[in-house]
Amino acid sequence: MNNHTGNIYLNKSTILTIFLIVINIMPVEVVTILLCSGITVLFIKPIIMRFPFFFNGANCLLCLTIIGIMGIFSNNMYSVCKDLWYFMIPFIAILFGFNVANKFKNNINIFKTIIASSAIIAIIHILQVVNYSLINKFVITDIRDEVSSGYFIVLTGFLILLWDMNSDMKLFNNIIYKAISLFLCSLSIILSFSRTLWIISVICVVVIVYMSLISKLLKFVFSCTILLILSLFIFSNGIIERYISDENTMTAKIQNSFNEILIRDYAEMEDINANWRGFESDKALQAYLSGSFVQYVFGQGFGAVVPLGFTMTLAEGEYDEIPILHNGYLYVLLKTGIVGLILYIAFLIHCYCLGSKISKNIILDIRFSGYMLVSISIIYALSTFVVSGIFNKGGLISISIENGLMFGILAKYLPNNYA
């Protein structure tokens, strides 16, 4: 009987592992179909039964969608459908993960599945980088653009392995497997050559290490160390500017990371190309401020676009207006107004505060869920500035599924304290 039950769990873990891998390498349209089909066919009953628990965390995202739909009537229907898709995908992904978690009686298998998926994705990524480097000249920016800028699911696998090394849960008894997985995930993050992924990885590690410290003295020493490192980094920017003039080098790009996202109205095309995120954010803010009072509050609805004032070549096409932004906060503000932005920030705060609270739980798998929610909220919050965050149609779908998995774990074990 026990063997039979174990086989069932193994099959569920294998299916979830394959799914998490597939959604990172398949076109996002296919992923959408898979998510919707999975929810419709497999999870309709648990969705109805668990409705109250789920909406403690995700009702903000649903309200965002409702607000966006309210203003669609004067907008292009194709753009409306596109925005509706962007806003619904994270909601559906969280819903999917939430109900998948209820299929697992052992939470350990969920964390093992995430690690296995992360390790396999890391292997695929590393092999792609090696293959590209053998065929073409090794240029960091080309590898990032042509191969991949990394996978956030690899980061979550890396974080779980780090936590496991400092806990008594011991997800894997085989230390060699754990070490290899940790190495693969680390190497994949490094080979992403993505400033966004690097910065978020460092911040996640720093925050989780700080949270895991018990002594106030250790927390103080750790904080001082981080501030010292940050000060040295800021000081080094001046040195970098003196000796590195090529703006296309990775070092120069890291140094210029914060300048790129500053909201400014650039006049020269050279400045616009170099600081595109900041330029489009400025145009989005102008578009938002051109609306009526009602649009300030509830946004201009799905389908609202940002006029550029000229024709720009983007993704092998020419555009004089753009429907989506790199800055997800301004994207939400434009479409759903200040109410929508407050709802989105409330969702991020909910994830972080819930995770922070649960991370103090004496049950290790519940504590791991808390660490995961804190990390996921950090990933959402920071990536929203530069790659649309939770509304990114590809890279963060797996993170939203993991978000749902953690909600599902907490709803099973802490039904009275979940909110």
Helices and strands as residue ranges (DSSP letters): H 2-25, H 28-42, H 44-49, H 51-70, H 77-101, H 107-135, H 140-146, H 152-165, H 175-191, H 195-212, H 216-243, H 250-255, H 257-260, H 269-274, H 276-289, H 293-298, E 306-314, E 317-322, H 328-358, H 364-387, G 389-391, H 397-413
